Amino acid sequence: MKYLYIVDEFVPYPISEYSGLWNVIAEDDDECFELIVETDNEMYPEHYGKLRENIINSRKFALADEEESRVVEAFRT
């Protein structure tokens, strides 16, 4: 079974102070994390802990149909 994850992202000042939203189709939290990290080459490893926390606390929706795991959309300000 796959899920649609809606993950908040925030990187605090002084590094960049940006925020965003990730929509990801994944089987579990670990796959969601891996897909985001593979897609975002600007994320600093020191923020991986906060990203994992945000994934665990994200809204997740079970998908009725089988979908390919992927980042569906990312928005960052």
VOMIMAR-839862 format. One line per field, with one value per residue: x, y, z of N, C-alpha, C in turn; residue number from 1. Coordinates in pm, 1 decimal, m for minus. Atoms other than C-alpha are relative to their C-alpha. Example, Ala and Ser with C-alpha at 12.3 -4.5 7.8 and 13.67 -1.06 7.14 Angstrom:
<recs>
n.east	(89.0,m82.0)
n.north	(m119.0,m119.0)
n.up	(0.0,m6.0)
ca.east	(1230.0,1367.0)
ca.north	(m450.0,m106.0)
ca.up	(780.0,714.0)
c.east	(90.0,m77.0)
c.north	(120.0,109.0)
c.up	(0.0,73.0)
nr	(1,2)
</recs>
This chain:
<recs>
n.east	(84.2,m74.0,64.6,m35.2,m50.7,m6.2,m105.6,m47.3,m144.8,m45.1,m142.8,m9.9,m107.9,m61.4,m35.7,73.4,132.3,103.0,95.4,60.8,92.3,m30.2,103.6,m79.6,62.2,m99.5,51.3,m17.4,m73.2,m138.7,m3.4,32.8,m123.3,m98.1,40.7,m20.3,m144.4,m51.6,51.2,m43.0,m144.9,m36.9,27.7,m118.8,17.7,34.1,145.8,65.3,76.5,125.9,77.3,58.4,108.0,111.8,60.5,76.0,117.6,70.9,128.2,m18.6,125.4,m14.6,41.0,81.1,m66.4,m146.1,m68.3,m145.9,m56.4,m63.7,38.6,104.1,m15.9,m69.5,14.0,m85.4,m8.7)
n.north	(m117.6,m126.0,m113.8,m135.7,m76.7,m145.6,m25.7,m137.6,m14.2,m131.6,m8.2,m125.2,m97.0,m84.5,70.9,m53.1,m42.5,26.0,103.3,58.7,110.8,112.9,100.8,117.1,132.5,92.9,113.1,m22.8,m121.6,7.9,m24.2,m141.7,m72.5,23.3,m69.3,m144.3,m26.7,20.1,m105.8,m131.6,m4.2,m117.4,22.0,29.1,119.8,m32.7,m17.0,128.2,36.9,m74.8,52.9,127.4,m34.8,m53.3,111.6,79.0,m77.4,m50.4,59.5,113.7,48.0,127.0,m7.4,114.0,63.6,12.3,m113.6,m0.8,m85.6,m117.8,m132.3,m45.8,m144.6,m68.3,m145.2,m61.4,m146.3)
n.up	(0.0,7.1,m64.2,40.0,m113.9,14.6,m97.7,m16.5,m10.5,m42.4,m30.0,m75.5,9.2,101.0,122.7,114.9,m42.9,99.5,m37.1,117.2,m14.5,87.2,22.4,36.4,m5.0,m52.7,m76.5,m143.6,m35.5,47.8,144.1,18.8,m31.7,105.7,122.4,m17.9,m3.0,136.0,86.8,m46.8,m15.8,m78.6,m141.1,m79.2,m83.1,m139.0,m10.3,24.7,m119.5,3.1,111.9,m44.3,m93.8,78.0,73.4,m97.6,m40.1,118.1,36.8,90.6,55.8,70.4,139.5,42.5,113.7,m9.4,61.5,m5.2,m104.8,60.5,m45.4,90.5,14.6,m108.6,5.5,m100.5,5.6)
ca.east	(0.0,121.1,39.6,30.0,241.8,197.6,517.1,593.0,950.2,1119.8,1490.6,1564.8,1778.9,2077.3,2106.8,1822.1,1493.6,1282.1,977.0,786.7,557.9,634.4,370.1,520.4,385.3,569.2,523.6,649.8,825.3,1173.0,1094.4,937.8,1256.8,1478.4,1275.2,1288.0,1662.8,1731.9,1526.2,1648.3,2019.3,2010.0,1902.6,2173.5,2229.2,2200.6,1829.6,1759.7,1643.0,1379.4,1274.0,1224.5,1017.6,805.1,749.9,639.7,397.1,277.2,m69.6,m84.5,m358.8,m388.1,m410.3,m673.7,m471.8,m113.0,107.3,476.9,677.8,785.4,785.9,461.0,520.3,742.2,684.6,937.4,943.3)
ca.north	(0.0,349.5,680.7,1043.3,1237.0,1612.1,1720.3,2067.5,2186.5,2472.7,2558.5,2818.7,3131.3,3178.2,2907.8,3020.6,3070.6,2911.3,2695.1,2470.4,2179.1,1837.0,1605.5,1257.9,912.4,651.0,316.3,437.7,719.4,595.8,589.7,935.9,1066.5,907.8,1052.4,1404.6,1388.3,1249.6,1528.7,1822.0,1877.4,2198.1,2042.3,2036.1,1704.6,1881.8,1933.4,1565.0,1512.4,1785.5,1650.6,1302.8,1454.3,1644.0,1326.0,1132.5,1412.9,1474.0,1413.8,1076.0,951.0,588.7,554.8,328.3,256.3,139.6,440.2,481.5,615.7,968.9,1332.4,1456.9,1825.6,2051.6,2417.0,2633.5,3001.5)
ca.up	(0.0,m82.9,80.1,m24.6,224.0,266.2,440.6,575.9,545.8,725.8,729.9,996.3,983.2,942.0,676.1,455.3,641.4,371.5,400.2,169.2,116.7,m30.4,m179.7,m202.0,m287.5,m80.3,93.7,431.4,616.8,520.7,148.8,174.4,338.2,74.4,m212.9,m69.3,m1.3,m351.3,m509.6,m298.3,m355.0,m148.4,182.4,445.3,628.1,964.6,885.8,818.8,1178.5,1146.9,806.3,955.3,1237.3,984.4,781.3,1089.6,1180.6,823.9,690.1,515.0,286.3,174.6,m203.4,m359.4,m674.7,m706.7,m784.0,m858.0,m562.8,m641.6,m541.5,m691.6,m626.5,m419.0,m338.4,m157.8,m70.6)
c.east	(88.8,m86.1,42.9,36.7,m5.1,90.2,36.4,151.3,30.7,148.1,23.8,118.6,112.2,28.4,m80.0,m135.2,m103.1,m92.9,m61.7,m91.0,36.5,m122.1,71.9,m85.7,109.2,m68.5,7.3,82.9,142.7,9.8,m31.8,124.8,101.8,m35.3,21.9,149.2,61.6,m38.0,58.7,149.9,47.4,m21.3,127.8,m24.2,m35.7,m150.3,m76.2,m85.5,m135.5,m87.5,m65.9,m116.3,m123.0,m69.5,m86.4,m130.0,m85.1,m137.8,27.6,m137.1,26.6,m53.3,m73.7,68.1,150.1,63.8,150.2,45.1,72.9,m36.7,m100.0,17.8,73.8,m15.8,83.0,0.7,131.2)
c.north	(124.0,112.2,129.3,73.8,147.7,48.7,148.4,m1.2,142.1,m8.9,135.1,88.2,m49.8,m71.3,51.1,56.9,m14.9,m108.1,m54.4,m114.6,m105.6,m90.2,m120.6,m126.3,m97.7,m111.2,23.7,126.8,m0.4,27.3,145.9,85.3,m13.6,73.9,150.4,32.9,m17.0,114.6,136.2,1.5,122.7,m21.0,m41.5,m120.8,30.3,22.7,m130.1,m43.9,68.4,m49.2,m131.6,23.8,50.5,m109.3,m83.7,70.5,49.2,m64.2,m107.6,m49.3,m128.3,15.0,m127.4,m77.6,m8.1,113.6,m19.6,91.2,115.3,125.5,50.6,149.1,54.2,150.1,58.6,150.5,45.9)
c.up	(0.0,59.0,m68.3,127.4,m36.0,112.8,0.3,11.0,44.7,33.6,65.1,m37.9,90.6,m131.4,m118.2,37.9,m112.4,52.1,m127.1,35.7,m103.1,m7.3,m59.0,8.4,42.5,79.0,150.0,22.5,m54.4,m149.9,m30.2,24.2,m112.5,m128.3,10.5,m6.2,m139.1,m92.9,35.2,24.2,77.2,150.2,72.3,89.9,145.3,19.9,m21.7,119.3,2.4,m114.6,39.9,95.4,m75.3,m80.1,94.0,37.5,m117.5,m14.4,m103.4,m43.5,m76.9,m141.6,m39.3,m112.1,25.1,m79.3,12.3,113.2,m65.6,78.2,m102.4,m26.7,122.5,m21.5,112.9,m19.2,57.0)
nr	(1,2,3,4,5,6,7,8,9,10,11,12,13,14,15,16,17,18,19,20,21,22,23,24,25,26,27,28,29,30,31,32,33,34,35,36,37,38,39,40,41,42,43,44,45,46,47,48,49,50,51,52,53,54,55,56,57,58,59,60,61,62,63,64,65,66,67,68,69,70,71,72,73,74,75,76,77)
</recs>
